[in-house]
């Protein structure tokens, strides 16, 4: 899964060393040229497109394996953490409407060094997103054409994502809306077939229908929270709503409401309904042929209620339809994720956090950071052979949960410690921080080791680059588009 970032201005340092956002790139002479045309539901639709209505499908198998079949419970727990964090994001977007970055929020409310640590964690997300998409696409494509080995598929998708970005091709909003509508249609088809399958099962007691929430034979709180630490990936991308603060009517109200609604809709409708039916169809005790693409096998099982040729044909048809839909969605996400990573490196190169001659260069013909696209493409290819889908997802969430904790802490300080000490200013950021911290601690040891190594390397690099964080802080905000 990936998210296409909105490009925001680089912050600058004020005299006291704190981050200070500069004027928007589309402003001239202090007068903004952006129009406030977006409504609340425009933002909600945009957020759902960012997250994707099929978000829980790719991680279903991994979460089921780690949570011992309690995928619904894991996704609902993750929703609580994301709802609290969404409130913090929405409220911080009111204070810093043009920045919209956890890096900026933490750096401004605490100090540049902590902002840098948050930004470095976010940078890991940007690098891992295209790797995650490449691994999943290679696995899904192998389900369609099994004769081609994984290595060739991984090579092909890494080259595809790199090539698309070298040509300057990017998905526009209308394409995303069409894709979201197509994914929604596939979800409806799956829902109809799944309900039909469940109704044709042998009669069960009422407890059968509560097993996806709680199965006394397999329930384990630590296992559920380990699965939840992966299920967080379902919601990654909701924070992108905060970047539209300058183009929406009444942003002080609508950014917060839209962010919360997107998390709620994703958790209750898309995630819970999809995975609830999937768990009823596929018993926890039955292993998946391939954990990474497990939902495709669930869809095939749902269409096969008996061994007749017609049912077998429907089973293959729905398996391939779901598989192909998720593959197309992941191709779009992978291309956008690689673009986001290349742009982030460009911003760091332009601010001389990385060698400017390489990372800060723009191809004159295409107007793209060509060196960075090729560089990230190489990392994606290596990562697709070194990492697994589960480890990539957990490492991505390692960084995301740190950023979420930072945003909750910043909101707590801004609105409770420095503002009005009310119940509403206290509970959401503290609850969001506590649940995110517990989920972060619940990550498996390989992800904790790999993520910690990235974090330590970043801290050492930042301390060296900024002479102990005494000089200008390294920027992790993606730069604005250059107008030609």
N, C-alpha and C positions, 0 to 999 in steps of 0.2 A: 504494500500500500504506500501511496505517496500523496503529497499535497503540493499544489502549485502555489508558491508564496506570493503575496503582494509585496511590491518593492517599496520600501520606506526610506526616508532620509537618514543619512548618517548623523548620529548625535555628536555634539562637540562638548568639550569640557569648559565649565565656568571657572572662575578664579579659585573657587574652593575645591576644585578637582572633581566635582560631580558632573554627571552626564547632563547635557542640555540639548534637547532636540532643536534642530534648526528648522527654518521655514520649509514648507512643502515645495517639492520640485516644480509643481504646477502653479506656484504663486509667483507673481511678479509685482514688485513694488509693495509688498505686504498685502496684496489683495488676491485672495484665492480665486482660481478660475473654475474649480470643480463645482458641479451643481448638486444640490441636495435633492435627488430624485428617487432614491430608494425608500421603500416602505418597510414596515416590520416583516411582512411575509416575503418580500424580496430577499431580505437577509436570511430568513429561515430556509428558503429554497436554496440560496447560495451555500449555506452551511451544510445542508444535507448533501448537496452535490460534492462539496469538499470531502465529507466523510465517506460518502457513497452508501446507498441503501443496502448494498450487499456486504457491508463492512464485516459482519461477524462470520461470513462464510469461509474466507481463507484461513482464519485462526481457529475454526471450530474443532478440528481434529486435535491440535496441540493443546487447546484448553481442556477438551474432554479427557485427554490422556493425563494431564497434570492434576485436574480437579476431580478425577475419578468419576466422570460423568456428570458433574454438577455445573454444566456450562451456563445454564440460565442463572443460577445463583451467583456465579462468578461475574457475569455481565451486569447483573443488577447491583452488586457491590461496587463494581467499577463505576456504574452510573452515579451512585451516591458521591463518590470521590470527585467525579467529573462535574457534577452539578454544583458542588461547593466551589470547585476551582473555576467553573464558568462564571459564577457570581463574582469571584475575585477578578477575573479577567475583564468582565463587563464593567466593573466599577473602576478599575485602573485605566481602562480605555477612556473614561470620562476625563481623567486627569492628564493623560498623555495621548490625545486623540490622533496625533500624526505619527507616533512611533509604533505603538502596538506590538511591543516585543518584551518578552520576559527579561531579556538582557537589560533593556532600558529601565523597566520597572524596578528591578532589584538594584541596579546600579544607582538609580536616582534616590531610592528610599533608604538604602543602606550605604554602600560605598562602591567605587569602581571595581575593586578587587573581587567582591562577591558577585557583582554584575558580570565580570569576566568569567568566573567559574560557571555561572548560569549559561552564558553565551557559548562557552566551550562545550558544555553538555548538549546544547542545542545543535552545535556544529556536528556532533556525532550522529544526531538524528538525520541531518541533511545527507551525510555520507552513507548512512545505512539504508535509507529509504530506497534508492535505486537498486542496491544490492538485494534487498528483500524482494522487490518486484521482479528482478531478474531470476532469482531462485524459484519463485512461485510460477512465473511464466514458463520456465523450462520444465518444471514438473507438470503443469497443466497441459502444455503442448505435447509432452510425452504420452499423456492419456489419450490424445487424439491420434497421434502418429507414433505408435509405440516402437516402430523399427529404428527410429533415430535415437542415439544415446543422449543422455542428459548433457554430456560435455559439449556436444555440438549445438544443442538447443541453447545452453547458457552462453556460448560464444556468439550465436546468432542474435540473441536478444540484447546482449551487451553492445554488439556492433549496431543493432537497430536503434537503440536509445541514443547512442553516440551520434550516429548518422543523422537522425532526425533533428537533433539539436545543432549539428554543424550546418545544416541547411537553413536553420532559423525557423523551423516549423514548430508552432505551438498551438494547442487546442484553444479555440475561442469559447466564449460563454454559451453560444447557441449549440455548439457541438456537445458541450458538457451536458446541457439540458436534454438534448436528444438521447444521449447515452444514459442519463439518469432515468429518463422515461422508459427506455428499453429494459434497463435493469429492473425497474419497478414492475414492468409487465412480466418478466421472468419470475419475479417473486410471487406475483399473483398466481401464475401457472403452477409454481411449486406448491403454494399454499393449497390450491384446489386439489391437486393430486395427493398431497400429504394428508389432508383431512379425509379424503376418500379412503386412503390406505388405513388410517387409524380406525375409522368407522367399520371397516371390514375385518378388523382383528377379532380374535375370539373374545368373548365377554370378559371384562376385567372388573375388579373391585375399584372403588373410588380412589384407593391409595395408589393405583397404577398411574393415575394422572397427576399425582403430586411427586412422583419419583424424580422428575427433572429438577425439582426444587430441593428435595431432601430424600435421599435414599439411605436409611439407617444401616444398610449392609456395607456401604462403601464410604459414607461421609467421614471426612477428616477436615477439621478447620484449617490446619496448616496447608493441606493439599489444595483446598478451595482457594486460599489466599495466594498460593503459588500460581494456580490457574488464573486468578484474577489479575495478577501482575502481568500476564500475557494478554488477558482480555481487554486491558486498557487500550490496546492498539485499535480496538473497535472505534474509539472516540477521537483518535488523534486527528487533528485538523480543525476542530471546532474553534480554536483560538484565532483562526484566520478571519473570522467575522470582525474582530476588533480593528482590522486594518481598513475597514470601510467607513470609519467614523466621520470622515469629512464629506461623504456622499449620501448620507441618509438623513431623513427627516427626524428631528428630535433625537440626536444620538445619545444624549444622556439617559434617555429611557429605553430606546429601541435596541441599542447594542446589547445592553444587559438582558433584556427580555428575549431577544433572538438567540443569544448564546445559550441561555438556559433551556429554551424551547427545543433547540436543535439536539442538545444532549438528552432531553426527556423523550423526544420523538424517536431518536435513534435507539435509546435503551428499551423503551416500552413497546413500541410497534415493530420496528425492523428487527432489532436484536432478539428480544425475548420471544416474539412470535415465531421467528425463523428457527431459532435454536431449540425452542420448546418442542416444536413438531419434530425436528431432527432427532432429538433425544428419545422421543416416543417411538420413532421408526427404527432407530439403531440402538440396541441395548448396549449398555456400558461394557458388559462382559465380552462383547464381540469385537475383536480387533479390526482395524481398518486396513485395507490393502495398501494404502499410502496415507499416512497421517496428515501430510501437508495439504493434500487435495481431498480430504475426507468428505467434505460436503457434497462433492460431485457423486460420490458413491451412495450417500444418503438419498440424493435425488433419484438415482437409478433404482435403489431399493423401493422407494415410494411408488414408483410406476409399475413395479412388478409384484402384483398381488397373487399371482398364480404362475404356473409354469407354461402357459399356453404361448404359441408363437406371437400372438398379438401383444400380450403383456411383455414378452421379451423384447419386442420391437419398441414398445413404449418406454421400457426401462433404458434401453440403449439411447433412444432419442432424447429423453430428459437428462440423462447423464451427460451427454455431449452438449446439450443446450446450456445447462448450468456451467459446465466446464468452459465452453466457448465464451459465454457471457463474462465470466470472471476473468478469463484470459484477456479479452478485449479491454475490460476495465483496468486490469493491471498493466497493460501496455501503455494506456494513457497516463496512468499514475507513474509508471517507471520513467517515461519520457519527461514528465513534468518534474519528477523528483531529481533527475539528473540535471535539469536546467536550474533548479533551485540550488543544488550543491555548487554548480559552476558559478552562479551569480554570487553566492556567499563568499567563495574564494576570491572572486573579483573584487568584492567590497573590501576584503582583508588585504588584498594586494594593493588596491588603490590607496588605502590608508597606511600602507607600508608595514602592516603587521606580517605580511609575507613578502618575498622578493617581488617588487613592483614590476620589474622588467618582464617577468614571466606571468605572474598571476594578475597583474593589473593591466595587461595588454588587451586591446580590442581589435578584432579583425576589421580592417577598414571597409572591406567589401560587404560583409554580412552584418556588421555591427554586433557581433557576439564575442564573448570571451573564449575564443577558439582553444587556446592553450588549456584553459581550465576544463572545457568540455572533454578534450582528449585525456587529460589527467584523471578526471573523475571516471571516465569510461574505462581506463586501465584499472583503477581501483575496483570498479564494479566487476570486471572480469575476474580479477584475483579473488575478490570476496566471494563470488559465486562458487568457487572451487574450495575455498578455505572454510567458509562458514556454512552452517545449516540454517534452514528457515527459522527454526525455533530459537537458536542462539541469536540470530540477527534481530528477531522480533524482541527478544528480551533485552538485548543491548540497546536497541532503539528506545524501549520503555525505560531503561536505566537513565538515559539522558532526559527523556520527556518528564519523568516523575520528579527529577531534580528541578527542572524548570517549573513544573507545577507547584512544587513546594515553595520555590522562590516567589512565585506570584502570590500565593496565599500568605506568605510571611510579609510581603510588601503591602498587601491589602490590610492585613492586621495592624501593621504599624501606621499606615496612612490614615485609616478610618477609625481605628479604636484607640491606639495610643496617642496619636496626634489629633484625633477628631473627637467625636461624641462617643462616650462609653456606654453604648446601648447593646442589647441582646443581639440585634440584627448585625451589628458591626463586629461582634465577638464570635458567634457560633460558626457561620459559614467558613471564614478563613481558618479557624482553628480545626474544625472538623475536616476540611479539605486537606490541610497540612498533615493531620494525624493519620488519615486513611492513606494518603499518598506515601507517607513515610513507612507505614506498615507494609504496603504493597511493594515498596522499593526494597525493604528488608526481606521480603518474601521471594525475591528473585532467586533463581538457582545459582549455585556457587560459580559455575563457569561464566555466567553473565556478570556476576559481581566482580569477579577477578578481571575479566576483559574490560568492563566499564571503568573499574577503579584504575587500571593501568592507563587508559585513555585520559582519565581525570588527572592523575599524577603527572603524566607527560605534559598535559596542557598547563597545569599550574607551574611546573618548572620552566616551560617555554615562556609563559606570560611573565614570570618573575624576572627571567633573563632579558626579555624584550623591553620591559618597562622599568628595568633597574629596581626591582623590588616593588613594583606597582607604584613608583613615585612619579613616573612620567605619564604621558598621554595613554589612556586605556585603549586596548585593542577593541575595535568595533566588530560586532557580530550582526549588525542590522544589514539586511540585504539592500543594496543601493537602488535608487530609483532608475527607471528606464531612461536611457539617453534619447532625446528627441533629435531626429535627423531632419 
